[in-house]
């Protein structure tokens, strides 16, 4: 019996913000162009694969809240720096699927119907050259969640549960971090580790994010090349002596 997922459990992260309360639809489209190579000897049309493309669309409610939908969607429109976006399917469980993206916002629409709630629509175009994404085909790719997105006290940071990727891979990958709350008065170090065994007896660092400063919210995507072992996890530590931090990390293999 297939395991289906209800859309109501989707979580949306945009840079250092949790945007789930503002949106009610998140759509990702991945396409691949074809070029016709039909010749006189063919009895039917023939094609070869061409350029890949990816787009993302967010729809929801308009609000003037600080860090709300209108403020953040207007802020990134036309920005030279592509925003980091995670769409977490059935968010909050390590190992569940996620789409990670570094895409340019191309359209922002506000609708104010006389008999209904004010709404927003934002469209994003994936690009393979959005900063560091030379190996990320669409600018958008599917991976899995490595954290729950829940708050963690400074004194219980450490190794989180691992995810079984079913097999090792050889083409690298990308990890996307969103730090959405942080009251720790010291630098927090967050890494992605991999291992050949589920117990992580010989875990090695795969990706290290820039140290998260005291009480700082941030977002960062880091790409790695080469071999990625079967098992993946997040580990975190801090020099701080109080407070808590809330962050989401997802990882996609190439």
C-alpha positions as CSV (number, residue, x, y, z in Angstrom):
1,X,0.0,0.0,0.0
2,X,1.5,3.4,-1.0
3,X,2.2,5.9,1.8
4,X,0.5,9.1,0.8
5,X,1.3,12.5,2.3
6,X,-1.2,15.3,3.1
7,X,-0.3,18.7,1.8
8,X,-1.3,20.4,5.1
9,X,1.9,19.2,6.7
10,X,4.2,21.0,4.2
11,X,6.7,23.4,5.6
12,X,8.2,26.3,3.7
13,X,11.5,28.0,4.6
14,X,12.7,31.2,2.9
15,X,16.2,32.2,3.8
16,X,16.2,32.7,7.6
17,X,12.4,32.7,7.9
18,X,9.7,30.0,8.4
19,X,7.0,31.0,5.9
20,X,4.6,28.1,6.4
21,X,1.9,30.2,8.2
22,X,1.6,32.5,5.2
23,X,1.3,30.0,2.3
24,X,-1.2,27.4,1.4
25,X,0.3,26.1,-1.9
26,X,3.9,25.4,-3.0
27,X,4.4,24.0,-6.5
28,X,7.6,22.8,-8.1
29,X,8.0,22.0,-11.8
30,X,11.0,20.3,-13.3
31,X,11.3,20.0,-17.1
32,X,13.8,18.9,-19.7
33,X,13.8,20.3,-23.2
34,X,14.1,18.0,-26.2
35,X,15.7,18.6,-29.6
36,X,14.3,16.8,-32.6
37,X,16.8,14.7,-34.5
38,X,14.5,12.9,-36.9
39,X,16.1,11.9,-40.2
40,X,15.0,10.6,-43.5
41,X,15.6,7.0,-42.4
42,X,13.2,7.3,-39.4
43,X,9.6,6.2,-39.4
44,X,8.7,8.2,-36.4
45,X,10.1,11.4,-34.8
46,X,13.3,11.1,-32.7
47,X,14.5,13.4,-30.0
48,X,17.5,13.9,-27.7
49,X,17.5,15.5,-24.3
50,X,18.4,19.2,-24.1
51,X,18.5,21.8,-21.3
52,X,16.9,21.1,-17.9
53,X,14.7,23.8,-16.2
54,X,13.0,24.2,-12.9
55,X,10.4,26.6,-11.5
56,X,8.8,27.1,-8.1
57,X,5.6,28.9,-7.1
58,X,4.4,30.0,-3.7
59,X,0.8,31.0,-3.1
60,X,-0.8,32.2,0.1
61,X,-2.1,35.1,2.2
62,X,-0.9,38.7,2.2
63,X,0.2,40.2,5.5
64,X,2.0,43.3,6.7
65,X,3.6,41.5,9.6
66,X,7.3,42.0,10.3
67,X,9.1,39.2,8.4
68,X,5.7,38.3,6.9
69,X,4.8,37.4,3.3
70,X,4.7,40.9,1.8
71,X,7.9,42.1,3.4
72,X,10.0,39.1,2.5
73,X,8.7,38.6,-1.0
74,X,9.1,42.2,-1.9
75,X,12.6,42.2,-0.4
76,X,13.9,39.4,-2.7
77,X,12.3,40.5,-5.9
78,X,15.1,41.8,-8.2
79,X,17.8,40.8,-5.7
80,X,21.2,39.8,-7.2
81,X,21.5,37.2,-4.5
82,X,19.2,34.2,-5.1
83,X,17.1,33.3,-2.0
84,X,17.4,29.8,-0.4
85,X,14.1,27.9,-0.3
86,X,13.2,24.6,1.2
87,X,9.8,22.9,0.7
88,X,9.6,20.1,3.3
89,X,7.0,17.5,2.5
90,X,5.4,16.3,5.7
91,X,7.9,18.5,7.5
92,X,9.3,17.9,11.0
93,X,10.5,14.3,10.6
94,X,14.2,13.4,9.8
95,X,14.3,11.4,6.6
96,X,11.2,12.8,5.0
97,X,11.6,14.3,1.5
98,X,12.4,18.0,0.8
99,X,12.9,20.1,-2.3
100,X,15.8,22.5,-1.9
101,X,16.2,25.5,-4.2
102,X,18.3,28.6,-4.9
103,X,16.2,30.5,-7.4
104,X,15.5,34.0,-8.5
105,X,12.1,35.5,-7.8
106,X,10.6,36.6,-11.2
107,X,7.1,37.6,-10.3
108,X,5.3,38.9,-7.2
109,X,1.5,39.4,-7.4
110,X,-0.9,40.8,-4.7
111,X,-4.6,40.2,-5.1
112,X,-7.2,42.1,-3.1
113,X,-10.7,40.7,-3.9
114,X,-13.6,42.7,-2.4
115,X,-15.2,39.6,-0.9
116,X,-12.2,37.5,0.2
117,X,-8.8,37.6,1.9
118,X,-5.9,39.4,0.2
119,X,-3.5,36.9,-1.4
120,X,0.0,36.7,-2.8
121,X,1.7,34.7,-5.5
122,X,5.5,34.5,-6.0
123,X,7.1,32.7,-8.9
124,X,10.8,31.6,-8.9
125,X,13.1,30.6,-11.7
126,X,15.7,28.0,-11.1
127,X,19.2,28.6,-12.6
128,X,22.3,26.5,-12.7
129,X,24.5,29.5,-12.1
130,X,22.8,31.0,-9.0
131,X,26.1,31.5,-7.2
132,X,27.4,28.1,-6.3
133,X,25.0,25.9,-8.1
134,X,27.0,24.8,-11.2
135,X,26.4,21.2,-10.4
136,X,22.7,21.5,-9.4
137,X,20.9,20.8,-12.7
138,X,17.6,22.8,-12.2
139,X,18.6,25.2,-9.3
140,X,15.9,23.0,-7.6
141,X,16.4,19.4,-6.5
142,X,14.9,16.8,-4.3
143,X,16.6,15.5,-1.1
144,X,15.6,14.7,2.5
145,X,15.3,16.5,5.8
146,X,18.2,16.0,8.3
147,X,16.5,17.9,11.2
148,X,13.0,18.4,12.6
149,X,13.1,22.2,12.5
150,X,12.4,22.2,16.3
151,X,14.2,24.3,18.9
152,X,17.2,22.7,20.5
153,X,18.7,23.9,23.8
154,X,22.4,24.8,23.7
155,X,23.4,21.9,26.1
156,X,21.8,19.2,24.1
157,X,23.2,20.0,20.7
158,X,25.1,17.0,19.2
159,X,24.6,14.3,16.7
160,X,21.1,14.0,15.3
161,X,19.5,10.9,13.9
162,X,21.0,9.6,10.6
163,X,19.3,9.0,7.3
164,X,19.8,5.9,5.2
165,X,20.4,7.0,1.6
166,X,20.0,3.4,0.4
167,X,23.4,3.5,-1.4
168,X,26.5,5.6,-1.7
169,X,26.8,8.1,-4.6
170,X,29.7,9.6,-6.4
171,X,28.7,13.0,-7.8
172,X,28.5,15.2,-4.6
173,X,25.5,17.0,-3.3
174,X,24.1,20.1,-1.7
175,X,23.0,20.9,1.9
176,X,20.8,23.9,2.7
177,X,20.6,25.4,6.2
178,X,18.0,27.8,7.6
179,X,18.6,29.2,11.1
180,X,15.2,30.7,12.0
181,X,15.6,31.5,15.7
182,X,18.8,31.7,17.8
183,X,19.3,33.0,21.4
184,X,22.7,31.3,21.9
185,X,25.3,33.9,23.0
186,X,28.2,32.2,21.1
187,X,29.1,30.7,17.8
188,X,27.2,27.5,16.8
189,X,28.9,25.1,14.4
190,X,26.6,23.0,12.2
191,X,27.9,20.2,9.9
192,X,26.7,17.4,7.7
193,X,28.5,14.1,8.2
194,X,28.5,10.8,6.3
195,X,29.5,7.2,7.0
196,X,29.4,3.8,5.4
197,X,27.6,2.3,8.4
198,X,24.4,3.3,10.2
199,X,26.1,3.5,13.6
200,X,28.4,6.3,12.4
201,X,31.4,4.7,14.1
202,X,33.7,6.4,11.6
203,X,31.7,9.5,10.7
204,X,33.5,12.1,8.6
205,X,32.6,15.7,7.9
206,X,31.0,16.1,4.5
207,X,29.8,19.8,4.6
208,X,30.6,22.5,7.2
209,X,28.4,25.6,7.2
210,X,29.8,29.0,8.2
211,X,29.8,29.3,12.0
212,X,26.5,30.8,13.1
213,X,27.2,33.9,15.1
214,X,25.8,34.7,18.5
215,X,22.0,35.3,18.4
216,X,22.2,35.3,14.5
217,X,19.7,34.1,12.1
218,X,21.0,33.0,8.7
219,X,20.7,30.8,5.7
220,X,23.4,29.1,3.6
221,X,23.7,26.5,0.8
222,X,26.9,24.6,0.5
223,X,27.8,22.2,-2.3
224,X,30.2,19.3,-2.1
225,X,31.8,17.1,-4.8
226,X,32.9,13.5,-4.9
227,X,31.8,10.5,-2.9
228,X,28.8,10.7,-0.5
229,X,28.5,7.7,1.7
230,X,25.2,5.8,2.3
231,X,24.4,7.3,5.7
232,X,24.0,11.0,6.4
233,X,23.4,13.0,9.6
234,X,23.7,16.5,11.1
235,X,25.9,17.3,14.1
236,X,25.9,20.7,15.9
237,X,27.9,22.2,18.7
238,X,28.2,25.6,20.3
239,X,30.6,27.8,22.4
240,X,27.6,29.4,24.0
241,X,26.5,28.6,27.6
242,X,22.7,29.4,27.4
243,X,19.8,29.8,25.0
244,X,18.5,27.7,22.1
245,X,18.6,27.5,18.3
246,X,16.0,26.4,15.7
247,X,17.4,25.3,12.3
248,X,16.4,23.2,9.3
249,X,19.0,21.3,7.2
250,X,18.1,19.3,4.1
251,X,20.5,17.4,1.8
252,X,20.3,16.4,-1.8
253,X,22.6,14.0,-3.7
254,X,23.6,14.9,-7.2
